[in-house]
Amino acid sequence: MSDTRTYTKDDVTYEVSKLSPEGQSIFNVLVAAKKKVEEASLDLALARASVITLVSNLDKHLPDNEE
């Protein structure tokens, strides 16, 4: 099985397997960092949805504001 991962910049595509070992390491860290950003974005969306739901549910338990 060969390494077919690629990196594209400025419309030029590079095969990661042809990069230096340090370049390959940097690429791997970049891939991991991008994955963390995607996970964090999902976590943020879930947290926002939770806050909206919790506020809505809490509102149902507030006493009527009688004046």
Biopython code that builds the backbone (N, CA, C, O; Angstrom):
import numpy as np
from Bio.PDB.StructureBuilder import StructureBuilder

atoms = [
    (1, "MET", "N", (0.851, -1.173, 0.000)),
    (1, "MET", "CA", (0.000, 0.000, 0.000)),
    (1, "MET", "C", (0.899, 1.239, 0.000)),
    (1, "MET", "O", (1.764, 1.379, 0.864)),
    (2, "SER", "N", (0.700, 2.114, -0.943)),
    (2, "SER", "CA", (1.546, 3.299, -1.049)),
    (2, "SER", "C", (0.843, 4.506, -0.437)),
    (2, "SER", "O", (-0.377, 4.524, -0.279)),
    (3, "ASP", "N", (1.633, 5.497, -0.103)),
    (3, "ASP", "CA", (1.121, 6.731, 0.471)),
    (3, "ASP", "C", (0.615, 7.614, -0.667)),
    (3, "ASP", "O", (1.408, 8.110, -1.468)),
    (4, "THR", "N", (-0.691, 7.811, -0.742)),
    (4, "THR", "CA", (-1.261, 8.606, -1.825)),
    (4, "THR", "C", (-1.825, 9.924, -1.310)),
    (4, "THR", "O", (-2.612, 10.579, -1.993)),
    (5, "ARG", "N", (-1.422, 10.309, -0.108)),
    (5, "ARG", "CA", (-1.900, 11.579, 0.436)),
    (5, "ARG", "C", (-1.255, 12.723, -0.337)),
    (5, "ARG", "O", (-0.103, 12.650, -0.765)),
    (6, "THR", "N", (-2.043, 13.777, -0.496)),
    (6, "THR", "CA", (-1.540, 14.929, -1.238)),
    (6, "THR", "C", (-1.816, 16.209, -0.475)),
    (6, "THR", "O", (-2.687, 16.263, 0.394)),
    (7, "TYR", "N", (-1.059, 17.236, -0.817)),
    (7, "TYR", "CA", (-1.230, 18.579, -0.272)),
    (7, "TYR", "C", (-1.290, 19.532, -1.456)),
    (7, "TYR", "O", (-0.407, 19.516, -2.314)),
    (8, "THR", "N", (-2.324, 20.357, -1.506)),
    (8, "THR", "CA", (-2.482, 21.293, -2.611)),
    (8, "THR", "C", (-2.351, 22.713, -2.099)),
    (8, "THR", "O", (-2.981, 23.098, -1.114)),
    (9, "LYS", "N", (-1.516, 23.489, -2.789)),
    (9, "LYS", "CA", (-1.330, 24.901, -2.461)),
    (9, "LYS", "C", (-1.134, 25.665, -3.768)),
    (9, "LYS", "O", (-0.334, 25.279, -4.621)),
    (10, "ASP", "N", (-1.875, 26.746, -3.901)),
    (10, "ASP", "CA", (-1.785, 27.585, -5.091)),
    (10, "ASP", "C", (-1.963, 26.773, -6.375)),
    (10, "ASP", "O", (-1.224, 26.946, -7.344)),
    (11, "ASP", "N", (-2.949, 25.893, -6.364)),
    (11, "ASP", "CA", (-3.293, 25.051, -7.517)),
    (11, "ASP", "C", (-2.189, 24.066, -7.906)),
    (11, "ASP", "O", (-2.204, 23.534, -9.016)),
    (12, "VAL", "N", (-1.248, 23.822, -7.020)),
    (12, "VAL", "CA", (-0.200, 22.825, -7.261)),
    (12, "VAL", "C", (-0.392, 21.728, -6.223)),
    (12, "VAL", "O", (-0.518, 22.004, -5.030)),
    (13, "THR", "N", (-0.413, 20.477, -6.688)),
    (13, "THR", "CA", (-0.608, 19.348, -5.789)),
    (13, "THR", "C", (0.710, 18.617, -5.579)),
    (13, "THR", "O", (1.426, 18.300, -6.528)),
    (14, "TYR", "N", (1.013, 18.359, -4.305)),
    (14, "TYR", "CA", (2.255, 17.694, -3.937)),
    (14, "TYR", "C", (1.937, 16.348, -3.282)),
    (14, "TYR", "O", (1.000, 16.248, -2.491)),
    (15, "GLU", "N", (2.710, 15.324, -3.607)),
    (15, "GLU", "CA", (2.562, 14.036, -2.944)),
    (15, "GLU", "C", (3.325, 14.093, -1.633)),
    (15, "GLU", "O", (4.521, 14.385, -1.609)),
    (16, "VAL", "N", (2.630, 13.814, -0.554)),
    (16, "VAL", "CA", (3.240, 13.911, 0.774)),
    (16, "VAL", "C", (4.415, 12.951, 0.903)),
    (16, "VAL", "O", (5.404, 13.275, 1.561)),
    (17, "SER", "N", (4.324, 11.786, 0.293)),
    (17, "SER", "CA", (5.401, 10.800, 0.404)),
    (17, "SER", "C", (6.709, 11.295, -0.199)),
    (17, "SER", "O", (7.774, 10.754, 0.100)),
    (18, "LYS", "N", (6.638, 12.310, -1.038)),
    (18, "LYS", "CA", (7.851, 12.849, -1.663)),
    (18, "LYS", "C", (8.447, 14.018, -0.881)),
    (18, "LYS", "O", (9.500, 14.542, -1.247)),
    (19, "LEU", "N", (7.771, 14.425, 0.197)),
    (19, "LEU", "CA", (8.310, 15.485, 1.041)),
    (19, "LEU", "C", (9.398, 14.916, 1.943)),
    (19, "LEU", "O", (9.488, 13.703, 2.130)),
    (20, "SER", "N", (10.207, 15.780, 2.491)),
    (20, "SER", "CA", (11.225, 15.347, 3.443)),
    (20, "SER", "C", (10.530, 14.752, 4.667)),
    (20, "SER", "O", (9.342, 14.997, 4.878)),
    (21, "PRO", "N", (11.248, 13.978, 5.472)),
    (21, "PRO", "CA", (10.632, 13.448, 6.697)),
    (21, "PRO", "C", (10.041, 14.548, 7.583)),
    (21, "PRO", "O", (8.970, 14.375, 8.164)),
    (22, "GLU", "N", (10.741, 15.670, 7.683)),
    (22, "GLU", "CA", (10.216, 16.779, 8.477)),
    (22, "GLU", "C", (8.952, 17.349, 7.834)),
    (22, "GLU", "O", (7.997, 17.688, 8.533)),
    (23, "GLY", "N", (8.945, 17.455, 6.509)),
    (23, "GLY", "CA", (7.763, 17.935, 5.801)),
    (23, "GLY", "C", (6.576, 17.010, 6.011)),
    (23, "GLY", "O", (5.451, 17.468, 6.207)),
    (24, "GLN", "N", (6.828, 15.702, 5.970)),
    (24, "GLN", "CA", (5.763, 14.728, 6.217)),
    (24, "GLN", "C", (5.230, 14.846, 7.638)),
    (24, "GLN", "O", (4.026, 14.733, 7.868)),
    (25, "SER", "N", (6.128, 15.075, 8.588)),
    (25, "SER", "CA", (5.719, 15.243, 9.980)),
    (25, "SER", "C", (4.855, 16.485, 10.145)),
    (25, "SER", "O", (3.831, 16.452, 10.828)),
    (26, "ILE", "N", (5.267, 17.573, 9.521)),
    (26, "ILE", "CA", (4.483, 18.813, 9.574)),
    (26, "ILE", "C", (3.110, 18.590, 8.956)),
    (26, "ILE", "O", (2.101, 19.044, 9.496)),
    (27, "PHE", "N", (3.069, 17.892, 7.825)),
    (27, "PHE", "CA", (1.791, 17.596, 7.171)),
    (27, "PHE", "C", (0.883, 16.805, 8.116)),
    (27, "PHE", "O", (-0.307, 17.097, 8.230)),
    (28, "ASN", "N", (1.450, 15.802, 8.792)),
    (28, "ASN", "CA", (0.657, 14.980, 9.707)),
    (28, "ASN", "C", (0.098, 15.806, 10.862)),
    (28, "ASN", "O", (-1.041, 15.602, 11.285)),
    (29, "VAL", "N", (0.899, 16.734, 11.368)),
    (29, "VAL", "CA", (0.423, 17.609, 12.440)),
    (29, "VAL", "C", (-0.671, 18.536, 11.902)),
    (29, "VAL", "O", (-1.651, 18.805, 12.596)),
    (30, "LEU", "N", (-0.507, 19.020, 10.678)),
    (30, "LEU", "CA", (-1.526, 19.860, 10.053)),
    (30, "LEU", "C", (-2.845, 19.113, 9.923)),
    (30, "LEU", "O", (-3.906, 19.664, 10.220)),
    (31, "VAL", "N", (-2.785, 17.868, 9.483)),
    (31, "VAL", "CA", (-3.999, 17.049, 9.354)),
    (31, "VAL", "C", (-4.664, 16.883, 10.722)),
    (31, "VAL", "O", (-5.882, 17.008, 10.844)),
    (32, "ALA", "N", (-3.863, 16.601, 11.743)),
    (32, "ALA", "CA", (-4.401, 16.438, 13.092)),
    (32, "ALA", "C", (-5.020, 17.738, 13.598)),
    (32, "ALA", "O", (-6.074, 17.722, 14.234)),
    (33, "ALA", "N", (-4.365, 18.862, 13.317)),
    (33, "ALA", "CA", (-4.878, 20.163, 13.755)),
    (33, "ALA", "C", (-6.210, 20.479, 13.074)),
    (33, "ALA", "O", (-7.140, 20.968, 13.715)),
    (34, "LYS", "N", (-6.294, 20.198, 11.775)),
    (34, "LYS", "CA", (-7.554, 20.438, 11.060)),
    (34, "LYS", "C", (-8.673, 19.574, 11.618)),
    (34, "LYS", "O", (-9.818, 20.019, 11.708)),
    (35, "LYS", "N", (-8.348, 18.338, 11.995)),
    (35, "LYS", "CA", (-9.346, 17.444, 12.583)),
    (35, "LYS", "C", (-9.822, 18.006, 13.917)),
    (35, "LYS", "O", (-11.015, 17.965, 14.217)),
    (36, "LYS", "N", (-8.891, 18.534, 14.726)),
    (36, "LYS", "CA", (-9.258, 19.136, 16.008)),
    (36, "LYS", "C", (-10.184, 20.335, 15.803)),
    (36, "LYS", "O", (-11.133, 20.521, 16.564)),
    (37, "VAL", "N", (-9.916, 21.148, 14.780)),
    (37, "VAL", "CA", (-10.767, 22.309, 14.486)),
    (37, "VAL", "C", (-12.172, 21.836, 14.121)),
    (37, "VAL", "O", (-13.157, 22.412, 14.584)),
    (38, "GLU", "N", (-12.273, 20.801, 13.303)),
    (38, "GLU", "CA", (-13.588, 20.268, 12.932)),
    (38, "GLU", "C", (-14.326, 19.750, 14.157)),
    (38, "GLU", "O", (-15.524, 19.990, 14.311)),
    (39, "GLU", "N", (-13.610, 19.035, 15.034)),
    (39, "GLU", "CA", (-14.230, 18.517, 16.255)),
    (39, "GLU", "C", (-14.671, 19.654, 17.167)),
    (39, "GLU", "O", (-15.750, 19.599, 17.758)),
    (40, "ALA", "N", (-13.839, 20.683, 17.282)),
    (40, "ALA", "CA", (-14.180, 21.829, 18.125)),
    (40, "ALA", "C", (-15.398, 22.565, 17.566)),
    (40, "ALA", "O", (-16.249, 23.026, 18.327)),
    (41, "SER", "N", (-15.479, 22.672, 16.262)),
    (41, "SER", "CA", (-16.636, 23.322, 15.635)),
    (41, "SER", "C", (-17.913, 22.548, 15.931)),
    (41, "SER", "O", (-18.954, 23.139, 16.218)),
    (42, "LEU", "N", (-17.828, 21.225, 15.860)),
    (42, "LEU", "CA", (-18.984, 20.386, 16.178)),
    (42, "LEU", "C", (-19.345, 20.534, 17.650)),
    (42, "LEU", "O", (-20.520, 20.664, 17.990)),
    (43, "ASP", "N", (-18.339, 20.517, 18.526)),
    (43, "ASP", "CA", (-18.596, 20.681, 19.958)),
    (43, "ASP", "C", (-19.270, 22.022, 20.234)),
    (43, "ASP", "O", (-20.186, 22.100, 21.054)),
    (44, "LEU", "N", (-18.824, 23.072, 19.559)),
    (44, "LEU", "CA", (-19.417, 24.392, 19.734)),
    (44, "LEU", "C", (-20.873, 24.399, 19.276)),
    (44, "LEU", "O", (-21.735, 24.955, 19.957)),
    (45, "ALA", "N", (-21.147, 23.792, 18.137)),
    (45, "ALA", "CA", (-22.525, 23.735, 17.638)),
    (45, "ALA", "C", (-23.420, 22.962, 18.609)),
    (45, "ALA", "O", (-24.555, 23.364, 18.867)),
    (46, "LEU", "N", (-22.907, 21.854, 19.143)),
    (46, "LEU", "CA", (-23.683, 21.073, 20.108)),
    (46, "LEU", "C", (-23.920, 21.860, 21.394)),
    (46, "LEU", "O", (-25.016, 21.820, 21.954)),
    (47, "ALA", "N", (-22.907, 22.570, 21.860)),
    (47, "ALA", "CA", (-23.054, 23.370, 23.073)),
    (47, "ALA", "C", (-24.069, 24.487, 22.868)),
    (47, "ALA", "O", (-24.892, 24.749, 23.744)),
    (48, "ARG", "N", (-24.013, 25.137, 21.725)),
    (48, "ARG", "CA", (-24.980, 26.213, 21.438)),
    (48, "ARG", "C", (-26.407, 25.660, 21.405)),
    (48, "ARG", "O", (-27.327, 26.268, 21.952)),
    (49, "ALA", "N", (-26.583, 24.514, 20.766)),
    (49, "ALA", "CA", (-27.909, 23.896, 20.702)),
    (49, "ALA", "C", (-28.377, 23.520, 22.107)),
    (49, "ALA", "O", (-29.551, 23.680, 22.438)),
    (50, "SER", "N", (-27.467, 23.026, 22.919)),
    (50, "SER", "CA", (-27.815, 22.668, 24.293)),
    (50, "SER", "C", (-28.252, 23.892, 25.089)),
    (50, "SER", "O", (-29.240, 23.840, 25.821)),
    (51, "VAL", "N", (-27.521, 24.984, 24.946)),
    (51, "VAL", "CA", (-27.876, 26.211, 25.665)),
    (51, "VAL", "C", (-29.261, 26.679, 25.253)),
    (51, "VAL", "O", (-30.070, 27.040, 26.108)),
    (52, "ILE", "N", (-29.544, 26.677, 23.973)),
    (52, "ILE", "CA", (-30.860, 27.110, 23.491)),
    (52, "ILE", "C", (-31.957, 26.231, 24.079)),
    (52, "ILE", "O", (-32.984, 26.733, 24.537)),
    (53, "THR", "N", (-31.739, 24.926, 24.065)),
    (53, "THR", "CA", (-32.732, 23.988, 24.599)),
    (53, "THR", "C", (-32.894, 24.168, 26.100)),
    (53, "THR", "O", (-34.016, 24.173, 26.605)),
    (54, "LEU", "N", (-31.792, 24.314, 26.814)),
    (54, "LEU", "CA", (-31.869, 24.471, 28.265)),
    (54, "LEU", "C", (-32.560, 25.772, 28.656)),
    (54, "LEU", "O", (-33.366, 25.789, 29.586)),
    (55, "VAL", "N", (-32.254, 26.855, 27.959)),
    (55, "VAL", "CA", (-32.920, 28.128, 28.249)),
    (55, "VAL", "C", (-34.419, 28.006, 27.992)),
    (55, "VAL", "O", (-35.231, 28.491, 28.780)),
    (56, "SER", "N", (-34.776, 27.365, 26.903)),
    (56, "SER", "CA", (-36.190, 27.176, 26.580)),
    (56, "SER", "C", (-36.889, 26.349, 27.652)),
    (56, "SER", "O", (-37.997, 26.673, 28.077)),
    (57, "ASN", "N", (-36.231, 25.282, 28.082)),
    (57, "ASN", "CA", (-36.818, 24.436, 29.122)),
    (57, "ASN", "C", (-36.908, 25.163, 30.461)),
    (57, "ASN", "O", (-37.897, 25.013, 31.177)),
    (58, "LEU", "N", (-35.888, 25.950, 30.807)),
    (58, "LEU", "CA", (-35.912, 26.699, 32.055)),
    (58, "LEU", "C", (-37.024, 27.738, 32.040)),
    (58, "LEU", "O", (-37.684, 27.964, 33.055)),
    (59, "ASP", "N", (-37.232, 28.370, 30.887)),
    (59, "ASP", "CA", (-38.293, 29.371, 30.772)),
    (59, "ASP", "C", (-39.646, 28.792, 31.164)),
    (59, "ASP", "O", (-40.485, 29.510, 31.709)),
    (60, "LYS", "N", (-39.874, 27.518, 30.900)),
    (60, "LYS", "CA", (-41.148, 26.873, 31.237)),
    (60, "LYS", "C", (-41.345, 26.765, 32.744)),
    (60, "LYS", "O", (-42.467, 26.578, 33.214)),
    (61, "HIS", "N", (-40.275, 26.880, 33.490)),
    (61, "HIS", "CA", (-40.344, 26.710, 34.933)),
    (61, "HIS", "C", (-40.308, 28.032, 35.696)),
    (61, "HIS", "O", (-40.357, 28.038, 36.926)),
    (62, "LEU", "N", (-40.224, 29.133, 34.989)),
    (62, "LEU", "CA", (-40.217, 30.443, 35.638)),
    (62, "LEU", "C", (-41.653, 30.826, 36.008)),
    (62, "LEU", "O", (-42.584, 30.599, 35.236)),
    (63, "PRO", "N", (-41.816, 31.404, 37.187)),
    (63, "PRO", "CA", (-43.172, 31.832, 37.540)),
    (63, "PRO", "C", (-43.610, 32.992, 36.650)),
    (63, "PRO", "O", (-42.791, 33.778, 36.173)),
    (64, "ASP", "N", (-44.901, 33.077, 36.444)),
    (64, "ASP", "CA", (-45.409, 34.186, 35.640)),
    (64, "ASP", "C", (-45.073, 35.484, 36.357)),
    (64, "ASP", "O", (-45.164, 35.577, 37.582)),
    (65, "ASN", "N", (-44.692, 36.458, 35.596)),
    (65, "ASN", "CA", (-44.328, 37.752, 36.158)),
    (65, "ASN", "C", (-45.594, 38.603, 36.257)),
    (65, "ASN", "O", (-46.015, 39.239, 35.291)),
    (66, "GLU", "N", (-46.187, 38.595, 37.455)),
    (66, "GLU", "CA", (-47.420, 39.348, 37.646)),
    (66, "GLU", "C", (-47.105, 40.738, 38.149)),
    (66, "GLU", "O", (-46.292, 40.904, 39.059)),
    (67, "GLU", "N", (-47.730, 41.721, 37.576)),
    (67, "GLU", "CA", (-47.488, 43.098, 37.996)),
    (67, "GLU", "C", (-48.729, 43.650, 38.631)),
    (67, "GLU", "O", (-48.743, 44.804, 39.058)),
]
sb = StructureBuilder()
sb.init_structure("model")
sb.init_model(0)
sb.init_chain("A")
sb.init_seg("    ")
for serial, (resi, resn, name, xyz) in enumerate(atoms, 1):
    if name == "N":
        sb.init_residue(resn, " ", resi, " ")
    sb.init_atom(name, np.array(xyz, "f"), 0.0, 1.0, " ", f" {name:<3s}", serial, name[0])
structure = sb.get_structure()
